[in-house]
Amino acid sequence: MAYLIFLGPPGAGKGTYAQRVHEILHIPHVSTGDIFRDIAKKEDELSKRIREIMERGELVPDELVNEVVKRRLSEKDCENGFILDGYPRTVNQAIFLDEYLSTVGKRLTAAILFDVPEDVVVQRLTSRRVCPKCGRIYNLVSLPPQRDELCDDCGVKLIQRDDDKEETVRHRYRVYLEKTKPVIDYYSKNNVLHVVDGTIGIENVVSKVLEIVRRGKNDTCEE
Ligand code: AMP
């Protein structure tokens, strides 16, 4: 059982690490960004509003995000653990999550912060590509597909997300600093924060995460 939060600026690699940890620990990867991208594809009023917020690189309002996350975490596959990627992004969301977990008798194993400088983030995100069919993430520099810009699994042409354009990336980084830094302080005060250098390569980062999970589980057992 591992209840994990992955924190860090956009482009820290949270999605990539979450995918690897999901494969190893068999706990679901819950990405609020992916959930909202799905909602934004629809044509109703709410979807349109979310689409506009995302295109501007702003945050979706807390009440809506909290509701969506609560619904997702109540599903059966999250019973024995999850990796939250992209949530919480505000202290309100962090408090909501703590309250929700305590009502269902669970508590966080670890909040892991992937530390990556801004210039690295900008370079990474502007070269990120996504498969529009299966959602698999690539990077033209560090994790390229085997052929041209085609998905290894689907053979579909990869796309650049609108919010990975440089101007939006820089704006998202500023929003991250302003809104999410207090979340890091919150988890630090609660003694569940672990910082991992996000520039040491995917497999090294994943090993560090697994070590933290092992230690987190031992801590729980000792109590
Ligand atoms: P991401 O892929 O995690 O960077 O998320 C893409 C976009 O979805 C963000 O720029 C926000 O507009 C929205 N979003 C995702 N997660 C959250 C969250 N926890 N709180 C508010 N907005 C979010």
py3Dmol code that shows the C-alpha trace and the ligand (Angstrom):
import py3Dmol

protein = """\
ATOM      1  CA  MET A   1       0.000   0.000   0.000  1.00  0.00           C
ATOM      2  CA  ALA A   2       1.401   3.378  -0.951  1.00  0.00           C
ATOM      3  CA  TYR A   3      -0.457   6.663  -1.056  1.00  0.00           C
ATOM      4  CA  LEU A   4       1.797   9.045  -2.918  1.00  0.00           C
ATOM      5  CA  ILE A   5       1.806  12.626  -4.084  1.00  0.00           C
ATOM      6  CA  PHE A   6       4.186  13.736  -6.798  1.00  0.00           C
ATOM      7  CA  LEU A   7       5.017  17.439  -6.639  1.00  0.00           C
ATOM      8  CA  GLY A   8       7.161  19.697  -8.759  1.00  0.00           C
ATOM      9  CA  PRO A   9       6.991  22.288 -11.503  1.00  0.00           C
ATOM     10  CA  PRO A  10       5.348  21.480 -14.829  1.00  0.00           C
ATOM     11  CA  GLY A  11       7.974  19.514 -16.739  1.00  0.00           C
ATOM     12  CA  ALA A  12       9.603  18.014 -13.636  1.00  0.00           C
ATOM     13  CA  GLY A  13       8.803  14.572 -15.082  1.00  0.00           C
ATOM     14  CA  LYS A  14       6.006  13.703 -12.654  1.00  0.00           C
ATOM     15  CA  GLY A  15       3.929  11.940 -15.326  1.00  0.00           C
ATOM     16  CA  THR A  16       6.863   9.888 -16.578  1.00  0.00           C
ATOM     17  CA  TYR A  17       7.937   8.804 -13.078  1.00  0.00           C
ATOM     18  CA  ALA A  18       4.329   8.050 -12.153  1.00  0.00           C
ATOM     19  CA  GLN A  19       3.974   5.791 -15.197  1.00  0.00           C
ATOM     20  CA  ARG A  20       7.115   3.820 -14.171  1.00  0.00           C
ATOM     21  CA  VAL A  21       6.105   3.571 -10.503  1.00  0.00           C
ATOM     22  CA  HIS A  22       2.617   2.445 -11.571  1.00  0.00           C
ATOM     23  CA  GLU A  23       4.183  -0.373 -13.638  1.00  0.00           C
ATOM     24  CA  ILE A  24       6.327  -1.486 -10.680  1.00  0.00           C
ATOM     25  CA  LEU A  25       3.950  -1.062  -7.708  1.00  0.00           C
ATOM     26  CA  HIS A  26       0.644  -1.634  -9.581  1.00  0.00           C
ATOM     27  CA  ILE A  27      -1.058   1.387  -8.059  1.00  0.00           C
ATOM     28  CA  PRO A  28      -3.015   3.761 -10.322  1.00  0.00           C
ATOM     29  CA  HIS A  29      -1.542   6.963 -11.701  1.00  0.00           C
ATOM     30  CA  VAL A  30      -4.107   9.702 -11.108  1.00  0.00           C
ATOM     31  CA  SER A  31      -3.270  12.795 -13.134  1.00  0.00           C
ATOM     32  CA  THR A  32      -5.657  15.721 -12.700  1.00  0.00           C
ATOM     33  CA  GLY A  33      -4.167  17.276 -15.854  1.00  0.00           C
ATOM     34  CA  ASP A  34      -5.204  14.163 -17.848  1.00  0.00           C
ATOM     35  CA  ILE A  35      -8.657  14.161 -16.242  1.00  0.00           C
ATOM     36  CA  PHE A  36      -9.208  17.820 -17.177  1.00  0.00           C
ATOM     37  CA  ARG A  37      -7.829  17.329 -20.693  1.00  0.00           C
ATOM     38  CA  ASP A  38     -10.484  14.602 -21.132  1.00  0.00           C
ATOM     39  CA  ILE A  39     -13.243  16.828 -19.785  1.00  0.00           C
ATOM     40  CA  ALA A  40     -12.046  19.711 -22.000  1.00  0.00           C
ATOM     41  CA  LYS A  41     -12.605  17.596 -25.141  1.00  0.00           C
ATOM     42  CA  LYS A  42     -16.370  17.628 -24.619  1.00  0.00           C
ATOM     43  CA  GLU A  43     -18.680  20.340 -25.921  1.00  0.00           C
ATOM     44  CA  ASP A  44     -20.792  21.338 -22.882  1.00  0.00           C
ATOM     45  CA  GLU A  45     -20.497  24.628 -20.937  1.00  0.00           C
ATOM     46  CA  LEU A  46     -18.298  23.214 -18.146  1.00  0.00           C
ATOM     47  CA  SER A  47     -15.876  21.685 -20.653  1.00  0.00           C
ATOM     48  CA  LYS A  48     -15.629  24.963 -22.518  1.00  0.00           C
ATOM     49  CA  ARG A  49     -14.874  26.833 -19.279  1.00  0.00           C
ATOM     50  CA  ILE A  50     -12.171  24.336 -18.317  1.00  0.00           C
ATOM     51  CA  ARG A  51     -10.676  24.476 -21.814  1.00  0.00           C
ATOM     52  CA  GLU A  52     -10.349  28.253 -21.555  1.00  0.00           C
ATOM     53  CA  ILE A  53      -8.715  28.072 -18.101  1.00  0.00           C
ATOM     54  CA  MET A  54      -6.208  25.461 -19.318  1.00  0.00           C
ATOM     55  CA  GLU A  55      -5.365  27.380 -22.475  1.00  0.00           C
ATOM     56  CA  ARG A  56      -4.479  30.399 -20.331  1.00  0.00           C
ATOM     57  CA  GLY A  57      -2.308  28.185 -18.073  1.00  0.00           C
ATOM     58  CA  GLU A  58      -4.457  29.101 -15.049  1.00  0.00           C
ATOM     59  CA  LEU A  59      -5.700  26.765 -12.316  1.00  0.00           C
ATOM     60  CA  VAL A  60      -9.154  25.166 -12.343  1.00  0.00           C
ATOM     61  CA  PRO A  61     -11.120  26.304  -9.218  1.00  0.00           C
ATOM     62  CA  ASP A  62     -10.445  24.267  -6.070  1.00  0.00           C
ATOM     63  CA  GLU A  63     -14.041  23.084  -5.467  1.00  0.00           C
ATOM     64  CA  LEU A  64     -14.225  21.559  -8.900  1.00  0.00           C
ATOM     65  CA  VAL A  65     -10.780  19.907  -8.705  1.00  0.00           C
ATOM     66  CA  ASN A  66     -11.494  18.539  -5.224  1.00  0.00           C
ATOM     67  CA  GLU A  67     -14.797  17.036  -6.338  1.00  0.00           C
ATOM     68  CA  VAL A  68     -13.193  15.368  -9.360  1.00  0.00           C
ATOM     69  CA  VAL A  69     -10.329  13.964  -7.262  1.00  0.00           C
ATOM     70  CA  LYS A  70     -12.615  12.703  -4.512  1.00  0.00           C
ATOM     71  CA  ARG A  71     -14.699  10.861  -7.096  1.00  0.00           C
ATOM     72  CA  ARG A  72     -11.611   9.309  -8.687  1.00  0.00           C
ATOM     73  CA  LEU A  73     -10.030   8.258  -5.356  1.00  0.00           C
ATOM     74  CA  SER A  74     -13.285   6.582  -4.305  1.00  0.00           C
ATOM     75  CA  GLU A  75     -12.947   4.104  -7.178  1.00  0.00           C
ATOM     76  CA  LYS A  76     -11.985   0.526  -6.355  1.00  0.00           C
ATOM     77  CA  ASP A  77      -8.527   0.579  -7.963  1.00  0.00           C
ATOM     78  CA  CYS A  78      -7.402   3.348  -5.551  1.00  0.00           C
ATOM     79  CA  GLU A  79      -8.204   1.274  -2.448  1.00  0.00           C
ATOM     80  CA  ASN A  80      -4.637   0.057  -1.928  1.00  0.00           C
ATOM     81  CA  GLY A  81      -2.776   3.095  -3.127  1.00  0.00           C
ATOM     82  CA  PHE A  82      -2.409   5.759  -5.768  1.00  0.00           C
ATOM     83  CA  ILE A  83       0.035   8.215  -7.256  1.00  0.00           C
ATOM     84  CA  LEU A  84      -1.416  11.713  -7.398  1.00  0.00           C
ATOM     85  CA  ASP A  85       0.222  13.717 -10.143  1.00  0.00           C
ATOM     86  CA  GLY A  86      -0.643  17.403 -10.479  1.00  0.00           C
ATOM     87  CA  TYR A  87      -2.723  17.465  -7.283  1.00  0.00           C
ATOM     88  CA  PRO A  88      -2.763  19.126  -4.791  1.00  0.00           C
ATOM     89  CA  ARG A  89      -1.640  22.419  -6.278  1.00  0.00           C
ATOM     90  CA  THR A  90      -3.007  24.736  -3.576  1.00  0.00           C
ATOM     91  CA  VAL A  91      -3.077  24.527   0.229  1.00  0.00           C
ATOM     92  CA  ASN A  92      -6.881  24.326   0.074  1.00  0.00           C
ATOM     93  CA  GLN A  93      -6.587  21.213  -2.057  1.00  0.00           C
ATOM     94  CA  ALA A  94      -3.965  19.727   0.314  1.00  0.00           C
ATOM     95  CA  ILE A  95      -6.229  20.270   3.315  1.00  0.00           C
ATOM     96  CA  PHE A  96      -9.191  18.786   1.429  1.00  0.00           C
ATOM     97  CA  LEU A  97      -7.116  15.689   0.561  1.00  0.00           C
ATOM     98  CA  ASP A  98      -5.983  15.183   4.176  1.00  0.00           C
ATOM     99  CA  GLU A  99      -9.576  15.448   5.367  1.00  0.00           C
ATOM    100  CA  TYR A 100     -10.821  13.062   2.697  1.00  0.00           C
ATOM    101  CA  LEU A 101      -8.092  10.491   3.489  1.00  0.00           C
ATOM    102  CA  SER A 102      -8.780  10.622   7.207  1.00  0.00           C
ATOM    103  CA  THR A 103     -12.507  10.033   6.619  1.00  0.00           C
ATOM    104  CA  VAL A 104     -11.640   6.823   4.749  1.00  0.00           C
ATOM    105  CA  GLY A 105      -9.005   5.781   7.332  1.00  0.00           C
ATOM    106  CA  LYS A 106      -5.941   6.316   5.168  1.00  0.00           C
ATOM    107  CA  ARG A 107      -2.928   8.558   5.311  1.00  0.00           C
ATOM    108  CA  LEU A 108      -0.235   9.680   2.926  1.00  0.00           C
ATOM    109  CA  THR A 109       2.882   7.538   2.600  1.00  0.00           C
ATOM    110  CA  ALA A 110       4.927  10.398   1.105  1.00  0.00           C
ATOM    111  CA  ALA A 111       4.771  13.668  -0.785  1.00  0.00           C
ATOM    112  CA  ILE A 112       7.715  13.606  -3.185  1.00  0.00           C
ATOM    113  CA  LEU A 113       9.038  16.826  -4.685  1.00  0.00           C
ATOM    114  CA  PHE A 114      11.019  16.551  -7.924  1.00  0.00           C
ATOM    115  CA  ASP A 115      13.421  19.447  -7.916  1.00  0.00           C
ATOM    116  CA  VAL A 116      14.207  20.872 -11.386  1.00  0.00           C
ATOM    117  CA  PRO A 117      15.463  24.401 -12.293  1.00  0.00           C
ATOM    118  CA  GLU A 118      13.336  26.653 -14.536  1.00  0.00           C
ATOM    119  CA  ASP A 119      15.636  26.634 -17.586  1.00  0.00           C
ATOM    120  CA  VAL A 120      15.647  22.818 -17.607  1.00  0.00           C
ATOM    121  CA  VAL A 121      11.847  22.803 -17.329  1.00  0.00           C
ATOM    122  CA  VAL A 122      11.400  25.138 -20.309  1.00  0.00           C
ATOM    123  CA  GLN A 123      13.765  23.096 -22.464  1.00  0.00           C
ATOM    124  CA  ARG A 124      12.038  19.828 -21.480  1.00  0.00           C
ATOM    125  CA  LEU A 125       8.466  20.993 -21.957  1.00  0.00           C
ATOM    126  CA  THR A 126       8.897  22.639 -25.312  1.00  0.00           C
ATOM    127  CA  SER A 127      10.328  19.325 -26.600  1.00  0.00           C
ATOM    128  CA  ARG A 128       7.609  17.178 -24.989  1.00  0.00           C
ATOM    129  CA  ARG A 129       5.220  15.313 -27.302  1.00  0.00           C
ATOM    130  CA  VAL A 130       2.142  13.224 -26.452  1.00  0.00           C
ATOM    131  CA  CYS A 131       0.325  10.460 -28.295  1.00  0.00           C
ATOM    132  CA  PRO A 132      -3.208  11.805 -28.936  1.00  0.00           C
ATOM    133  CA  LYS A 133      -4.550   8.228 -28.917  1.00  0.00           C
ATOM    134  CA  CYS A 134      -3.055   6.508 -25.803  1.00  0.00           C
ATOM    135  CA  GLY A 135      -1.619   9.504 -23.915  1.00  0.00           C
ATOM    136  CA  ARG A 136       1.931   8.096 -23.784  1.00  0.00           C
ATOM    137  CA  ILE A 137       4.471  10.853 -23.162  1.00  0.00           C
ATOM    138  CA  TYR A 138       7.714  11.304 -25.110  1.00  0.00           C
ATOM    139  CA  ASN A 139      10.491  13.867 -25.179  1.00  0.00           C
ATOM    140  CA  LEU A 140      12.249  14.577 -28.451  1.00  0.00           C
ATOM    141  CA  VAL A 141      15.537  15.060 -26.535  1.00  0.00           C
ATOM    142  CA  SER A 142      15.525  12.647 -23.571  1.00  0.00           C
ATOM    143  CA  LEU A 143      12.856  10.044 -24.404  1.00  0.00           C
ATOM    144  CA  PRO A 144      12.328  10.063 -28.172  1.00  0.00           C
ATOM    145  CA  PRO A 145      10.012   7.646 -30.013  1.00  0.00           C
ATOM    146  CA  GLN A 146      11.715   4.956 -32.101  1.00  0.00           C
ATOM    147  CA  ARG A 147      10.481   6.372 -35.415  1.00  0.00           C
ATOM    148  CA  ASP A 148      10.164  10.030 -36.425  1.00  0.00           C
ATOM    149  CA  GLU A 149       7.467  11.610 -34.275  1.00  0.00           C
ATOM    150  CA  LEU A 150       5.224   8.518 -34.141  1.00  0.00           C
ATOM    151  CA  CYS A 151       3.930   6.707 -31.024  1.00  0.00           C
ATOM    152  CA  ASP A 152       5.814   3.403 -30.447  1.00  0.00           C
ATOM    153  CA  ASP A 153       2.557   1.724 -29.373  1.00  0.00           C
ATOM    154  CA  CYS A 154      -0.050   3.225 -31.736  1.00  0.00           C
ATOM    155  CA  GLY A 155       1.984   4.480 -34.715  1.00  0.00           C
ATOM    156  CA  VAL A 156      -0.011   7.721 -34.462  1.00  0.00           C
ATOM    157  CA  LYS A 157       1.653  11.110 -35.106  1.00  0.00           C
ATOM    158  CA  LEU A 158       2.648  12.708 -31.779  1.00  0.00           C
ATOM    159  CA  ILE A 159       1.379  16.184 -30.906  1.00  0.00           C
ATOM    160  CA  GLN A 160       2.561  19.139 -28.819  1.00  0.00           C
ATOM    161  CA  ARG A 161       0.081  20.173 -26.142  1.00  0.00           C
ATOM    162  CA  ASP A 162      -1.018  23.812 -26.403  1.00  0.00           C
ATOM    163  CA  ASP A 163       0.113  24.401 -22.830  1.00  0.00           C
ATOM    164  CA  ASP A 164       3.644  23.179 -23.709  1.00  0.00           C
ATOM    165  CA  LYS A 165       4.284  26.233 -25.907  1.00  0.00           C
ATOM    166  CA  GLU A 166       7.095  28.374 -24.414  1.00  0.00           C
ATOM    167  CA  GLU A 167       5.039  31.402 -23.393  1.00  0.00           C
ATOM    168  CA  THR A 168       2.455  29.241 -21.607  1.00  0.00           C
ATOM    169  CA  VAL A 169       5.201  27.140 -19.987  1.00  0.00           C
ATOM    170  CA  ARG A 170       6.795  30.241 -18.438  1.00  0.00           C
ATOM    171  CA  HIS A 171       3.399  31.408 -17.224  1.00  0.00           C
ATOM    172  CA  ARG A 172       2.644  27.974 -15.748  1.00  0.00           C
ATOM    173  CA  TYR A 173       6.012  28.046 -13.952  1.00  0.00           C
ATOM    174  CA  ARG A 174       5.113  31.408 -12.370  1.00  0.00           C
ATOM    175  CA  VAL A 175       1.695  30.067 -11.359  1.00  0.00           C
ATOM    176  CA  TYR A 176       3.460  27.023  -9.863  1.00  0.00           C
ATOM    177  CA  LEU A 177       5.819  29.177  -7.798  1.00  0.00           C
ATOM    178  CA  GLU A 178       3.028  31.382  -6.542  1.00  0.00           C
ATOM    179  CA  LYS A 179       0.402  28.726  -5.772  1.00  0.00           C
ATOM    180  CA  THR A 180       2.214  25.453  -5.154  1.00  0.00           C
ATOM    181  CA  LYS A 181       5.210  26.519  -3.053  1.00  0.00           C
ATOM    182  CA  PRO A 182       2.885  26.876  -0.019  1.00  0.00           C
ATOM    183  CA  VAL A 183       1.807  23.248  -0.616  1.00  0.00           C
ATOM    184  CA  ILE A 184       5.443  22.166  -0.345  1.00  0.00           C
ATOM    185  CA  ASP A 185       5.756  24.069   2.941  1.00  0.00           C
ATOM    186  CA  TYR A 186       2.536  22.413   4.135  1.00  0.00           C
ATOM    187  CA  TYR A 187       3.897  18.879   3.559  1.00  0.00           C
ATOM    188  CA  SER A 188       7.270  19.848   4.982  1.00  0.00           C
ATOM    189  CA  LYS A 189       5.590  20.940   8.222  1.00  0.00           C
ATOM    190  CA  ASN A 190       3.633  17.647   8.255  1.00  0.00           C
ATOM    191  CA  ASN A 191       6.912  15.686   7.918  1.00  0.00           C
ATOM    192  CA  VAL A 192       5.899  13.767   4.796  1.00  0.00           C
ATOM    193  CA  LEU A 193       7.949  15.745   2.275  1.00  0.00           C
ATOM    194  CA  HIS A 194      10.869  14.124   0.423  1.00  0.00           C
ATOM    195  CA  VAL A 195      12.940  15.993  -2.163  1.00  0.00           C
ATOM    196  CA  VAL A 196      14.442  14.137  -5.129  1.00  0.00           C
ATOM    197  CA  ASP A 197      16.809  15.757  -7.642  1.00  0.00           C
ATOM    198  CA  GLY A 198      14.813  15.587 -10.887  1.00  0.00           C
ATOM    199  CA  THR A 199      17.850  15.932 -13.149  1.00  0.00           C
ATOM    200  CA  ILE A 200      19.572  12.577 -12.431  1.00  0.00           C
ATOM    201  CA  GLY A 201      17.804  10.471 -15.099  1.00  0.00           C
ATOM    202  CA  ILE A 202      14.516   8.588 -15.068  1.00  0.00           C
ATOM    203  CA  GLU A 203      15.687   5.248 -13.638  1.00  0.00           C
ATOM    204  CA  ASN A 204      17.749   6.907 -10.864  1.00  0.00           C
ATOM    205  CA  VAL A 205      14.777   9.061  -9.900  1.00  0.00           C
ATOM    206  CA  VAL A 206      12.469   6.010  -9.867  1.00  0.00           C
ATOM    207  CA  SER A 207      14.929   4.090  -7.599  1.00  0.00           C
ATOM    208  CA  LYS A 208      14.915   6.987  -5.153  1.00  0.00           C
ATOM    209  CA  VAL A 209      11.104   7.018  -5.172  1.00  0.00           C
ATOM    210  CA  LEU A 210      10.948   3.259  -4.481  1.00  0.00           C
ATOM    211  CA  GLU A 211      13.396   3.690  -1.608  1.00  0.00           C
ATOM    212  CA  ILE A 212      11.222   6.449  -0.114  1.00  0.00           C
ATOM    213  CA  VAL A 213       8.123   4.239  -0.458  1.00  0.00           C
ATOM    214  CA  ARG A 214       9.906   1.333   1.265  1.00  0.00           C
ATOM    215  CA  ARG A 215      11.010   3.612   4.111  1.00  0.00           C
ATOM    216  CA  GLY A 216       7.531   5.167   4.329  1.00  0.00           C
ATOM    217  CA  LYS A 217       5.963   1.717   4.690  1.00  0.00           C
ATOM    218  CA  ASN A 218       8.486   0.739   7.374  1.00  0.00           C
ATOM    219  CA  ASP A 219       7.706   3.940   9.279  1.00  0.00           C
ATOM    220  CA  THR A 220       4.034   2.975   9.220  1.00  0.00           C
ATOM    221  CA  CYS A 221       4.802  -0.569  10.434  1.00  0.00           C
ATOM    222  CA  GLU A 222       6.889   0.703  13.354  1.00  0.00           C
ATOM    223  CA  GLU A 223       4.058   2.775  14.746  1.00  0.00           C
TER     224      GLU A 223
END
"""
ligand_1 = """\
23
AMP
P -0.907 19.430 -15.807
O -0.891 18.493 -16.960
O -0.858 18.729 -14.461
O 0.134 20.518 -15.896
O -2.338 20.162 -15.825
C -2.767 20.884 -16.949
C -3.764 21.943 -16.523
O -4.907 21.328 -15.869
C -3.247 22.954 -15.512
O -2.498 24.001 -16.114
C -4.558 23.438 -14.880
O -5.246 24.320 -15.729
C -5.380 22.144 -14.790
N -5.113 21.429 -13.517
C -4.564 20.202 -13.366
N -4.474 19.858 -12.071
C -4.979 20.899 -11.373
C -5.125 21.169 -9.977
N -4.746 20.286 -9.041
N -5.674 22.368 -9.625
C -6.075 23.253 -10.539
N -5.935 23.080 -11.867
C -5.393 21.917 -12.290
"""
view = py3Dmol.view(width=600, height=400)
view.addModel(protein, "pdb")
view.setStyle({"model": 0}, {"cartoon": {"style": "trace"}})
view.addModel(ligand_1, "xyz")
view.setStyle({"model": 1}, {"stick": {}})
view.zoomTo()
view.show()
